[in-house]
Amino acid sequence: MPADNNHPLNRMFHPSSIAVVGASSNVSETGWVKRLLDFGYKGEIFPINPKANEIYKLKAYPNVHDVPGPIEYTILNIPAHLVPQAMRDCVAKGVKFVHCFAAGFSETATEEGRRLEAETTKIAIDGRVRLIGPNCMGIYCPASGMTFGEDFPKETGRIALISQSGAEASRLIFLCQDVYLYFTKVINYGNATDLDAPEFLEYLAQDMETDIIALYIEGVKNYPRFISAVKQCMKKKPVIILKAGLTKNGADVAAFHTASITGAKAVWDAFFKQTGAISAQTIDEVSSIIQGLTRIKQLNGPRVAIIGRGGGIGVVTTDICERAGLIVPPFSLETHEKLLQIRPDAGAMLRNPVEPKLGLEGAADFYLKGLPIIDQDTETDIILIQMAVDIYGGHKPDLLQDVSAAAYALCPAAESIKKPIMVALFSGGHTDTVLAVSAAREILTKVGIPVFSEVEAAARSLSKIYGYYRFLESSK
Amino acid sequence: MPADNNHPLNRMFHPSSIAVVGASSNVSETGWVKRLLDFGYKGEIFPINPKANEIYKLKAYPNVHDVPGPIEYTILNIPAHLVPQAMRDCVAKGVKFVHCFAAGFSETATEEGRRLEAETTKIAIDGRVRLIGPNCMGIYCPASGMTFGEDFPKETGRIALISQSGAEASRLIFLCQDVYLYFTKVINYGNATDLDAPEFLEYLAQDMETDIIALYIEGVKNYPRFISAVKQCMKKKPVIILKAGLTKNGADVAAFHTASITGAKAVWDAFFKQTGAISAQTIDEVSSIIQGLTRIKQLNGPRVAIIGRGGGIGVVTTDICERAGLIVPPFSLETHEKLLQIRPDAGAMLRNPVEPKLGLEGAADFYLKGLPIIDQDTETDIILIQMAVDIYGGHKPDLLQDVSAAAYALCPAAESIKKPIMVALFSGGHTDTVLAVSAAREILTKVGIPVFSEVEAAARSLSKIYGYYRFLESSK
């Protein structure tokens, strides 16, 4: 197992052995053992099940203390009332990390749940075992072969996610995969009675394999340490936070999810202002911001050049950008004159937004000839390509090929210019347009062009990314 | 041609004959004549082209005055400088309506463009010809076979659209088609030098074939008449308005699109407050609101019951709804107890949002057993079904079939309950999930269940629809 640094938490992502307490002997269901085997975990796996001799051809043991060699990491897949004793066994065995998958603790809002949680946590802390959970999915780390989703991508990337929600973590992993972005480490840590967001952040701040940190959090227990850890990260890499449970009933729902105290909105508003962390409201938005941060380097200002359908679509696109805090100024006179040479009949449609000759061939042609001109424009900082494929919602022959051709034309054109570029590619619901957009997104994101599913997502993300770059400038 | 009423503008949508001045004799391009023929316009078509004898087997004439019988409607497809003379010819011929497709007028911001526009308009008004445009696509009315998009649906519905943008009109037509909603009349009227939004609104207010009116507008010339027309409509049917050009540069772009003076944001804020018209910021939002208004009847309050993935997804869904001005309260104790009987192991996941047993089969089962219980809940007014198909972003065998089966299970269940229902169905970008979502949307919308592509769109639309129903109550 490659260790990327000597931080004590590093072994949690790269354990040399994993015991699964409550390993399922039913081969028809996907348990933790099968998941680790299928995903390619290379360390030793010890199934713990007093009723089985062998699970998936691995020798099974009645208890962790029956395992001959050392165990670095243990997953507890047993009912809550059995967890305290299992934790005692782990302490006795010298296990370093315990991931308590089991639920049924304080999130049930019962006396017994709270008691079991307190007891388990005390055993872990006294015994110097680090506890992830309870009530969580644990770790996904493609480099070491650890996963909680059997169909998560095996590719390693440079994004880390700290999430109190396993489902939202899964969604983010897949949304990023759709645009060829991958994770180095994902932690789903549930009720967070021992290991909590601040400690994960401190680890990720110095983790050389992580460039961007995303968080889904409902509550924070040690608020000063959390602020300090976020600040520490922000000095080195961006932190995006989806703070859930900021509305009245959202907070109540969160209390029943991870027993979190979500905190007042005003406190969190102040937090974002103070730390410069990037705030997001949905997982889709988190994925858009990740994509922008990864693929939009060097943003010198908030002035957007828009290439796409003009007319009303151009007006609305401009409104959306300006509402998001961006600026859509007219091009310089020089740019206008140069554009007039390649589009002599376009007149006012060259102002910004600029409209290529209608049709997808016209768009492809303009990417080659027009992009270098707009690259030189002194009035704009970034180029937004708007591809409204939903306008071909009826039946257009060869739509898939034509949209793909436009995307293929954009790839080298984008490569050859200096300004950053982003694409808003939207489909509507017609199957033809949906498939054409899927194909084009694949072509574009594969070469690192950021693609958003609507202008609003592109504009809001860009505005937040610009805010982050300004924050970096101001903290120099 | 069926005439739905005796309003003078009615013949504009149902003319008995159409002349196309500047009819293309090139059969390889889709001109106005071919478009009308293909779309099934049943009246007489007179191609006007001094260089052709016959176009698409129709006798061509050098000028409108050479046509033997009367002409009710004429499309001008000629360069702007020829338009004034063509308009004189139309006046002399007694044409009732002229649609000036030609551009090159005041939107060019040139002296000559403004002069040509003023001259053309004066000729029309003095000659008692009603002018649509210039610089526009004209009329789409499936019942009479008039269209400006060759692949627009032939189905007639009960939505009317007044739009200064042809492209945004096309997008809306297709977005609605994707969810089985259709239009009765669409008017794209460009620079609006004679016929303008107020007059179209007055017509649509009393049009028995129109239930919902949508507008895309950049500017209004006669503001008092516009307000009065909107108020007149709002007494009988909802009016949704996408007011474009409300940001600084958006306004400038609009000026070059339709030569509109867009007006200050404060004025429009006051307008929406005063008239109760429903404000939208994008065409996607217009389509969502149309779907909601059409399919959510009888909304007694803003309290939402959510069925879908719980945990973090439930917290975020609750936040999104409450941010949009809706309420996600806990169910009544009675509801909770009944739900506990069908989901005895679910504990807190029954509070609201309620989580069916995981997996798509679990969802389908819950729609049958759980919906009738939530239908009886006294604390909630509407049911939001959240189907996060993007969570199956990797590889899941039979995803299309399983998602379709869940959708099929929902159809009769939704039919059998009293509370309104809406679905947020989201896919992520993976082709498998995208196709599964397309299939499910088709199944659901075909039977009239409103489907939205994200929770945000569903919540924002619902909030606006509830605002409209409250406005109706308060104006009783």
Interface residues (C-beta under 8 A of the other chain):
Chain A: E107 T108 A109 G149 E150 D151 F152 P153 S163 Q164 S165 G166 A167 E168 A169 S170 R171 I173 F174 L175 Q177 D178 V179 Y216 E218 L242 A244 G245 L246 T247 K248 N249 G250 D252 V253 A254 F256 H257 Q281 T282 I283 D284 R309 G310 G311 G312 I313 G314 V315 V316 T318 D319 I320 E322 R323 I327 V328 P329 P330 G347 A348 M349 R351 N352 P353 A388 D390 I391 G393 G394 H395 K396 G428 G429 H430 T431 V434 L435 S438 R441 S453 E454 V455 E456
Chain B: E107 T108 A109 G149 E150 D151 F152 P153 S163 Q164 S165 G166 A167 E168 S170 R171 I173 F174 L175 Q177 D178 V179 Y216 E218 L242 A244 G245 L246 T247 K248 N249 G250 D252 V253 A254 F256 H257 Q281 T282 I283 D284 R309 G310 G311 G312 I313 G314 V315 V316 T318 D319 I320 E322 R323 I327 V328 P329 P330 G347 A348 M349 R351 N352 P353 A388 D390 I391 G393 G394 H395 K396 G428 G429 H430 T431 V434 L435 S438 R441 S453 E454 V455 E456
